[in-house]
Amino acid sequence: MYAASNDAGTPDGREDRRRYAPADLTEMVSHLASVLRDGSGGRRLLGVTGAPGAGKSTFCALLQAELGTDSTLVGMDAFHLADEELIRLGRRGRKGAPDTFDVDGYVALLRRLRNQSAETIYAPRFERSIEAAIAGAVPVQRDTAMVITEGNYLLLDDGGWDAVRSELDEVWYLDVPTTVRAERLVARHRHHGKSRADAEQWTRDVDLRNAEIVAAAARRADLIIEVPNDPLLAPAHDTDSSRDTDSSEELS
């Protein structure tokens, strides 16, 4: 994939923090899809990460559409712990923090996808309308060449998340200016019913603080993509599983 196509940097391709700064979103998706097509044969797992509001889900959907039927998208968000369990743990008010996911379950799925022998593996999908995962919603066929997975915490190195990185061939980090992400997040929260004041407070006190955790791990990425500010990545098109309904909002 990208590391294999670029001779610069260290052998593992992570410490040099290579950057790609496309002129526009169309160029970005087209170029990155061509890089993926030029990769070696066999099953490959690509991770896409970035802070809340970076447009991960939208980018992955565009990338998958460009790649065609030989790719499948599975999401980290499908491994949210259930609300009942978060209540039992006293963590419902922090839903979306790193410790509110079943990271072991996520890693187990990635390992199955890495070494797929079954004709079909069924992955869960997070459904925002019910704030819960639906089991068996994403079929991954054995002959699928590219599996794309996206989420906030693919590059963390503690709390069990370090096992995620080792299962992925590469991880790309979407780098978006804080001001742009903040505008998107405020708009997203307002779309889901918050007043402007509450939306701005939640973005400032929760989302942007949470983004610091994600950004601190960016150094582990194979490629840091400076994402152009395209209207397609605005909240009206954003399918990220972050959402906003009350004071116990999730942080992803």
C-alpha positions as CSV (number, residue, x, y, z in Angstrom):
1,M,0.0,0.0,0.0
2,Y,1.3,3.5,0.6
3,A,4.3,2.5,2.7
4,A,5.3,0.1,0.0
5,S,5.0,2.8,-2.7
6,N,7.2,5.3,-1.0
7,D,10.9,4.8,-0.3
8,A,11.3,7.7,2.1
9,G,11.4,7.3,5.8
10,T,12.0,4.5,8.2
11,P,11.5,0.8,7.2
12,D,8.2,0.5,9.1
13,G,7.0,3.8,7.6
14,R,5.6,5.3,10.8
15,E,8.2,7.4,12.5
16,D,8.8,9.8,9.6
17,R,5.2,11.0,9.7
18,R,4.9,11.2,6.0
19,R,2.2,13.6,4.8
20,Y,0.0,13.9,1.8
21,A,-1.6,17.2,1.0
22,P,-4.1,16.9,-1.9
23,A,-5.5,19.9,-3.7
24,D,-9.1,18.7,-3.4
25,L,-11.2,15.8,-2.1
26,T,-11.6,14.2,-5.6
27,E,-7.9,14.1,-6.1
28,M,-7.4,12.7,-2.7
29,V,-9.8,9.8,-3.1
30,S,-8.7,9.0,-6.6
31,H,-5.0,9.0,-5.8
32,L,-5.4,6.9,-2.6
33,A,-7.6,4.4,-4.3
34,S,-5.0,4.0,-7.0
35,V,-2.3,3.4,-4.4
36,L,-4.4,0.7,-2.8
37,R,-5.1,-1.0,-6.2
38,D,-1.3,-1.1,-6.9
39,G,-0.6,-3.0,-3.6
40,S,0.4,-6.6,-3.3
41,G,-2.2,-9.4,-3.7
42,G,-4.1,-11.1,-0.9
43,R,-6.2,-9.8,1.9
44,R,-5.2,-6.3,3.2
45,L,-6.5,-4.4,6.1
46,L,-6.4,-0.6,6.1
47,G,-7.2,1.5,9.1
48,V,-8.5,5.1,8.8
49,T,-8.4,7.2,11.9
50,G,-8.6,10.9,13.0
51,A,-10.2,13.1,15.6
52,P,-14.0,13.6,15.9
53,G,-15.2,15.7,13.0
54,A,-12.4,14.7,10.7
55,G,-14.9,13.1,8.3
56,K,-13.6,9.5,8.6
57,S,-16.8,7.7,7.7
58,T,-17.5,9.9,4.7
59,F,-14.0,9.5,3.5
60,C,-14.1,5.7,3.9
61,A,-17.4,5.6,2.0
62,L,-16.0,7.6,-0.8
63,L,-12.9,5.4,-0.9
64,Q,-14.9,2.2,-0.9
65,A,-17.1,3.5,-3.7
66,E,-13.9,4.3,-5.7
67,L,-12.4,0.9,-5.1
68,G,-15.6,-0.9,-6.0
69,T,-17.0,-4.3,-5.0
70,D,-13.6,-5.7,-4.0
71,S,-13.6,-3.8,-0.7
72,T,-15.6,-3.9,2.5
73,L,-16.0,-1.4,5.3
74,V,-16.2,-2.4,9.0
75,G,-16.3,0.1,11.8
76,M,-14.8,0.2,15.3
77,D,-18.0,1.9,16.6
78,A,-19.8,-1.4,16.3
79,F,-17.9,-2.5,19.4
80,H,-19.4,0.1,21.7
81,L,-20.4,-1.5,25.0
82,A,-24.2,-1.6,25.4
83,D,-25.8,1.2,27.4
84,E,-26.9,-1.2,30.1
85,E,-23.3,-2.3,30.6
86,L,-22.1,1.2,30.6
87,I,-24.6,2.1,33.3
88,R,-23.5,-0.9,35.4
89,L,-19.9,0.3,35.0
90,G,-20.8,3.9,35.8
91,R,-19.5,5.0,32.4
92,R,-22.7,5.9,30.5
93,G,-21.8,9.5,30.7
94,R,-18.5,8.9,28.9
95,K,-19.8,6.6,26.1
96,G,-17.3,6.8,23.3
97,A,-14.1,7.1,25.5
98,P,-11.5,4.4,24.8
99,D,-12.5,2.3,27.8
100,T,-16.2,2.1,26.7
101,F,-15.5,-0.2,23.8
102,D,-15.1,-4.0,23.6
103,V,-11.5,-3.7,22.2
104,D,-10.8,-7.4,22.6
105,G,-13.9,-8.2,20.5
106,Y,-12.7,-5.7,17.9
107,V,-9.3,-7.2,17.8
108,A,-10.7,-10.7,17.5
109,L,-12.7,-9.7,14.4
110,L,-9.6,-8.1,12.8
111,R,-7.7,-11.3,13.4
112,R,-10.5,-13.4,11.8
113,L,-10.5,-11.0,8.8
114,R,-6.7,-11.2,8.6
115,N,-6.8,-15.0,8.4
116,Q,-10.2,-15.6,6.8
117,S,-10.9,-19.2,6.0
118,A,-14.7,-19.2,6.1
119,E,-16.6,-18.2,3.0
120,T,-18.3,-15.4,4.8
121,I,-17.5,-13.5,8.1
122,Y,-20.3,-11.4,9.5
123,A,-19.3,-8.2,11.2
124,P,-21.5,-6.0,13.3
125,R,-22.6,-2.5,12.3
126,F,-23.3,0.4,14.7
127,E,-26.7,1.9,14.0
128,R,-27.0,5.5,15.1
129,S,-30.8,5.5,15.1
130,I,-31.0,3.0,17.9
131,E,-27.5,3.8,19.4
132,A,-26.6,0.1,19.4
133,A,-24.7,-2.4,17.2
134,I,-26.5,-4.8,14.9
135,A,-24.9,-8.3,14.8
136,G,-24.1,-9.9,11.5
137,A,-24.9,-6.8,9.5
138,V,-21.8,-6.6,7.3
139,P,-20.8,-9.7,5.3
140,V,-17.2,-10.0,4.4
141,Q,-16.5,-12.5,1.6
142,R,-13.4,-14.6,1.6
143,D,-12.3,-13.2,-1.8
144,T,-12.6,-9.5,-0.7
145,A,-9.1,-8.0,-1.2
146,M,-9.4,-4.9,0.9
147,V,-11.1,-4.5,4.3
148,I,-11.2,-0.9,5.5
149,T,-11.9,-0.2,9.2
150,E,-12.3,3.2,10.7
151,G,-12.5,4.7,14.2
152,N,-10.9,7.1,16.6
153,Y,-8.6,4.8,18.5
154,L,-6.8,2.7,16.0
155,L,-3.4,4.1,16.9
156,L,-3.6,4.1,20.7
157,D,-0.9,2.1,22.4
158,D,-2.6,1.4,25.8
159,G,-5.8,-0.1,27.2
160,G,-5.6,-3.0,24.8
161,W,-5.7,-0.8,21.7
162,D,-2.1,-1.5,20.7
163,A,-3.3,-4.9,19.5
164,V,-5.4,-3.2,16.9
165,R,-2.5,-1.5,15.2
166,S,-0.6,-4.8,14.9
167,E,-3.5,-6.4,12.9
168,L,-3.6,-3.6,10.3
169,D,-1.3,-3.4,7.3
170,E,-1.5,0.4,7.4
171,V,-3.2,3.2,9.2
172,W,-4.0,6.5,7.6
173,Y,-4.6,9.6,9.8
174,L,-7.0,12.3,8.6
175,D,-5.6,15.6,9.7
176,V,-8.1,18.5,9.7
177,P,-7.6,21.9,11.4
178,T,-9.2,22.2,14.8
179,T,-11.3,25.2,13.7
180,V,-12.8,23.2,10.8
181,R,-13.6,20.2,13.0
182,A,-15.1,22.4,15.7
183,E,-17.4,24.1,13.2
184,R,-18.5,20.7,11.9
185,L,-19.1,19.3,15.4
186,V,-21.1,22.3,16.5
187,A,-23.3,22.0,13.4
188,R,-23.7,18.3,14.0
189,H,-24.8,18.8,17.6
190,R,-27.2,21.5,16.6
191,H,-28.6,19.2,13.9
192,H,-29.4,16.7,16.7
193,G,-31.2,19.2,18.8
194,K,-28.8,21.2,21.0
195,S,-28.9,24.9,21.3
196,R,-25.9,26.8,19.9
197,A,-24.6,27.5,23.4
198,D,-24.9,23.9,24.4
199,A,-23.4,22.7,21.2
200,E,-20.4,25.0,21.5
201,Q,-19.9,24.0,25.1
202,W,-20.0,20.2,24.3
203,T,-17.6,20.7,21.4
204,R,-15.2,22.6,23.6
205,D,-15.4,20.6,26.8
206,V,-15.8,17.0,25.4
207,D,-15.1,16.6,21.7
208,L,-12.0,18.7,21.4
209,R,-10.5,17.3,24.7
210,N,-11.2,13.8,23.3
211,A,-9.5,14.8,20.1
212,E,-6.3,15.4,22.0
213,I,-6.1,11.7,22.8
214,V,-6.5,10.8,19.1
215,A,-4.0,13.4,17.9
216,A,-1.3,12.3,20.4
217,A,-1.2,9.0,18.6
218,A,-0.9,10.4,15.1
219,R,2.9,9.8,15.1
220,R,2.2,6.0,14.7
221,A,0.4,6.5,11.4
222,D,1.8,5.3,8.1
223,L,0.4,8.3,6.4
224,I,-1.0,11.6,7.6
225,I,-3.4,13.1,5.1
226,E,-4.1,16.8,5.2
227,V,-7.7,16.7,4.3
228,P,-9.0,19.6,2.1
229,N,-12.1,21.4,3.5
230,D,-14.7,20.1,1.2
231,P,-18.5,20.7,1.6
232,L,-19.0,17.0,1.1
233,L,-17.4,16.4,4.5
234,A,-19.7,18.8,6.2
235,P,-22.3,17.6,8.8
236,A,-25.1,17.2,6.2
237,H,-23.0,14.4,4.6
238,D,-21.2,13.2,7.7
239,T,-22.0,9.6,8.6
240,D,-19.7,9.4,11.6
241,S,-21.3,7.5,14.5
242,S,-20.9,10.5,16.8
243,R,-24.2,12.0,17.7
244,D,-25.8,14.3,20.2
245,T,-29.1,13.8,22.1
246,D,-28.4,14.6,25.7
247,S,-25.8,15.1,28.4
248,S,-24.7,11.5,28.2
249,E,-23.4,12.0,24.7
250,E,-20.9,9.7,23.2
251,L,-17.4,11.0,22.6
252,S,-16.5,9.4,19.3
